[in-house]
Every structure is written in C-alpha cells, then in structure tokens.
Amino acid sequence: MGLSALLELDLPPKIKAKMEAAMTQKNAKELYFQRLLEEKDQ
C-alpha cells in the first residue's frame, strides 16, 4: 500500500504526521545512499 493510500485512511492527525515524517526520512536516506554509490562508481 502506498503512502497516499495510507494517509487517506481515517487515522488521527498525529499518526498521519508521524507516518509522513518516517516516509520522508526513509526516502532521504535512500537518496543519500544512491548518491554515495554513484560517486563510488565514478
């Protein structure tokens, strides 16, 4: 299930905010590692 689908559920705003923050953090981490790998390959 995608993030948008999860956020459409009838959840308390606090939980939605926590989930959004967690997803954003996870995406930032993945982008960071991707960049590291790209630099290593060059």
Backbone torsions as a table, in degrees:
resi	resn	phi	psi	omega
1	MET	NA	133.0	-178.8
2	GLY	-77.1	169.0	-179.2
3	LEU	-62.7	-43.0	-178.6
4	SER	-60.7	-39.7	178.9
5	ALA	-65.0	-40.6	179.3
6	LEU	-64.6	-40.1	-177.3
7	LEU	-72.7	-19.8	178.2
8	GLU	-78.3	-17.3	176.8
9	LEU	-63.9	157.0	-177.0
10	ASP	-83.9	73.9	-178.6
11	LEU	-105.6	154.9	175.8
12	PRO	-60.3	144.6	-178.6
13	PRO	-54.5	-36.5	179.8
14	LYS	-60.5	-44.1	-179.1
15	ILE	-67.3	-41.2	178.4
16	LYS	-60.1	-43.8	-179.2
17	ALA	-63.0	-41.7	178.9
18	LYS	-62.9	-43.6	-179.4
19	MET	-64.4	-42.6	179.4
20	GLU	-61.7	-44.1	-179.5
21	ALA	-62.7	-42.5	-179.7
22	ALA	-63.1	-43.7	-179.7
23	MET	-64.4	-42.5	-179.7
24	THR	-62.2	-43.2	179.0
25	GLN	-61.6	-43.5	-178.7
26	LYS	-63.2	-44.3	180.0
27	ASN	-63.8	-40.8	179.7
28	ALA	-62.6	-41.4	179.5
29	LYS	-62.8	-44.6	-178.5
30	GLU	-64.3	-40.6	178.5
31	LEU	-63.6	-40.2	179.8
32	TYR	-61.3	-46.9	-179.6
33	PHE	-66.2	-37.3	177.5
34	GLN	-59.6	-44.5	-178.9
35	ARG	-64.4	-41.3	178.3
36	LEU	-60.2	-44.5	-179.3
37	LEU	-63.8	-40.4	-179.8
38	GLU	-63.8	-41.9	180.0
39	GLU	-65.2	-36.7	-179.8
40	LYS	-66.7	-35.4	-177.2
41	ASP	-70.7	-26.4	-175.3
42	GLN	-70.9	NA	NA
